[in-house]
Amino acid sequence: MTTIAVEQQILNANDQIAAENRAAIDAAGTLAVNVMASPGAGKTSLILATAARLPADVRPAVIEGDLASRIDADTMAAAGIDVVQINTGGSCHLDAPMVRSALPELLANRPNLLFIENVGNLICPAEFALGSHLNLVIASAPEGHDKPYKYPGMFA
C-alpha cells in the first residue's frame, strides 16, 4: 500500500464533487472565483472593494472560509453581501464538500458573481478543486517578492 494511492483517491473524490459544484454554479448562471492568499494579505478587503464597484446588475455573494469565527462573514453581511460562513475547525483550506454545503443557500438568491474566500494559506488551497471558474491569488508586498518561487503550486 502506498500513501500516494490514498491521496489520489481523496483528491479524486474531491474533484468529482468539485465538478458537481461547477455544474450547480453554471446552472445558476454564476461566475465563481476562488480567492486565495496568506492570512492578512487582503482577501476580504479586495472582495469588499470589488463588490462596492460592481454595476447594479451584478449581485455578488461570498463563501467565507476560516478556521474559526465569523469576523469576515459579518463584515460582508454588513456591506449587504449574501454570505455563508464555513469554519473548517483546523483544516488549512476549503474543499469541494465544504463548498457544496454552502451552495444551496447562496445560489437560491441567484448571485451572478460568487467569491469563495479560502482559508488564509499559500500551500494547501491550490491542491483542492472547489468548482470555481477562476483562481485568484493575492500576494501582499510585505510578504516578499519570492512567493511564486516558494509556493509554485499556488501560482501555477
ZADRENMAR-237221 format. One record per residue (C-alpha): residue in three letters; x, y, z. Coordinates in steps of 0.25 Angstrom, whole numbers. Layout:
% ZADRENMAR-237221
[ala, [X, Y, Z]] ...
This chain:
% ZADRENMAR-237221
[met, [0, 0, 0]] [thr, [5, 14, -3]] [thr, [2, 27, 2]] [ile, [1, 33, -12]] [ala, [-11, 24, -15]] [val, [-19, 28, -3]] [glu, [-16, 43, -6]] [gln, [-20, 41, -21]] [gln, [-33, 34, -16]] [ile, [-36, 46, -7]] [leu, [-33, 56, -18]] [asn, [-42, 48, -28]] [ala, [-54, 49, -19]] [asn, [-52, 64, -16]] [asp, [-50, 66, -31]] [gln, [-64, 59, -34]] [ile, [-71, 68, -24]] [ala, [-64, 80, -30]] [ala, [-70, 76, -44]] [glu, [-84, 75, -37]] [asn, [-81, 89, -31]] [arg, [-77, 95, -44]] [ala, [-90, 89, -51]] [ala, [-99, 95, -40]] [ile, [-91, 109, -41]] [asp, [-93, 108, -56]] [ala, [-107, 105, -56]] [ala, [-110, 117, -47]] [gly, [-103, 126, -57]] [thr, [-92, 130, -47]] [leu, [-77, 132, -48]] [ala, [-69, 127, -37]] [val, [-55, 132, -33]] [asn, [-47, 125, -22]] [val, [-39, 135, -15]] [met, [-26, 130, -8]] [ala, [-15, 137, 0]] [ser, [-7, 137, 13]] [pro, [-15, 142, 25]] [gly, [-16, 157, 25]] [ala, [-12, 159, 11]] [gly, [-25, 166, 7]] [lys, [-35, 155, 2]] [thr, [-46, 161, 10]] [ser, [-42, 176, 6]] [leu, [-41, 172, -8]] [ile, [-55, 166, -9]] [leu, [-61, 177, -2]] [ala, [-55, 188, -11]] [thr, [-59, 180, -23]] [ala, [-73, 178, -18]] [ala, [-74, 193, -16]] [arg, [-70, 196, -30]] [leu, [-79, 186, -37]] [pro, [-90, 190, -46]] [ala, [-104, 190, -40]] [asp, [-108, 177, -48]] [val, [-96, 169, -43]] [arg, [-101, 162, -30]] [pro, [-89, 157, -22]] [ala, [-89, 146, -11]] [val, [-78, 141, -3]] [ile, [-74, 127, 3]] [glu, [-65, 131, 15]] [gly, [-55, 121, 19]] [asp, [-47, 122, 33]] [leu, [-42, 113, 43]] [ala, [-51, 119, 53]] [ser, [-60, 132, 55]] [arg, [-70, 140, 47]] [ile, [-62, 153, 47]] [asp, [-60, 153, 31]] [ala, [-74, 148, 29]] [asp, [-80, 159, 38]] [thr, [-72, 169, 31]] [met, [-78, 164, 17]] [ala, [-92, 164, 23]] [ala, [-91, 178, 28]] [ala, [-87, 182, 14]] [gly, [-100, 176, 9]] [ile, [-94, 164, 2]] [asp, [-100, 150, 4]] [val, [-90, 141, 11]] [val, [-89, 127, 17]] [gln, [-78, 125, 27]] [ile, [-70, 111, 27]] [asn, [-62, 109, 39]] [thr, [-52, 98, 36]] [gly, [-48, 95, 50]] [gly, [-34, 94, 47]] [ser, [-33, 90, 33]] [cys, [-24, 99, 25]] [his, [-33, 100, 13]] [leu, [-47, 99, 7]] [asp, [-50, 86, 0]] [ala, [-61, 83, -10]] [pro, [-71, 76, 0]] [met, [-70, 89, 9]] [val, [-73, 98, -3]] [arg, [-85, 89, -7]] [ser, [-91, 91, 7]] [ala, [-92, 106, 5]] [leu, [-97, 106, -10]] [pro, [-112, 103, -8]] [glu, [-114, 115, 1]] [leu, [-105, 125, -7]] [leu, [-110, 120, -21]] [ala, [-124, 122, -17]] [asn, [-123, 137, -17]] [arg, [-117, 136, -31]] [pro, [-104, 143, -30]] [asn, [-96, 145, -43]] [leu, [-83, 146, -36]] [leu, [-78, 137, -25]] [phe, [-66, 139, -17]] [ile, [-60, 127, -10]] [glu, [-51, 133, 1]] [asn, [-42, 122, 4]] [val, [-35, 120, 17]] [gly, [-22, 128, 18]] [asn, [-11, 119, 14]] [leu, [-1, 118, 2]] [ile, [1, 103, 2]] [cys, [-12, 95, 3]] [pro, [-23, 103, -4]] [ala, [-17, 101, -18]] [glu, [-18, 86, -17]] [phe, [-33, 85, -15]] [ala, [-42, 88, -27]] [leu, [-55, 95, -22]] [gly, [-63, 96, -35]] [ser, [-59, 111, -37]] [his, [-57, 116, -51]] [leu, [-45, 125, -47]] [asn, [-34, 125, -36]] [leu, [-29, 138, -31]] [val, [-16, 139, -23]] [ile, [-13, 151, -15]] [ala, [2, 153, -11]] [ser, [4, 165, -2]] [ala, [17, 173, -3]] [pro, [21, 171, 11]] [glu, [21, 156, 9]] [gly, [33, 158, -1]] [his, [35, 156, -16]] [asp, [39, 142, -15]] [lys, [25, 135, -12]] [pro, [23, 130, -26]] [tyr, [36, 122, -25]] [lys, [34, 117, -11]] [tyr, [19, 113, -14]] [pro, [19, 109, -29]] [gly, [6, 101, -27]] [met, [-2, 113, -23]] [phe, [3, 122, -35]] [ala, [2, 111, -46]] 
